[in-house]
Amino acid sequence: MPYQSVNLEFEPIPQNGRRRSQVFVQSKDAITTPLGKQSSPPDRDRQSHFEQQLCRIAAYLHASELPIFIRWRGGILTRMDKGCIGHAEAAGFLTPNWNDGTLVSVTLSQ
């Protein structure tokens, strides 16, 4: 899994008194199964945070196609959350790009 370096600080999702999983996870595992989301996410604020982070990365890279694996400033290695990608696809926010059954990047629709 090749990591794309971005000179941006990792911005974890605010917990605001509740336990939320991050929208970028510390996982080296590739995504090889269908995303399987067809509805709105149960935590819209979490999904919004994910989409905002993708827009930050896109602006930094000057690109609409973004890699799944990101190396943040300070060396934090993450992968986009599979559920967030699926909800973003269902909403028309992005298109997943597959290569031989493995998700390699996403392309933002905006």
Disulfide bonds with the S-S distance in Angstrom:
none
